């Protein structure tokens, strides 16, 4: 989901930039932590951004393999390595 207002777009770009600077380990931990939080619209958007970053790092094949392992509950780190 893309932000519609200029301020929302600025905030989204800043959030995505921060996610891109996380180590694979920190990105993995962040993903797993979001699975323990009560669902909200904000969390759903954040998880979408995390998934975008995970897919960019894993590549499509590994990303799909991770999702098929029930990606919500599975540590993505092994799919990021190598």
Secondary structure, 3 states (H helix, E strand, C coil): CCCCCHHHHHHHHHHHHHHHHCCHHHHHHHHHHHCCCCCCHHHHHHHHHHHHHHHHHHCHHHHHHHHHCCCCCCCCHHHHCC
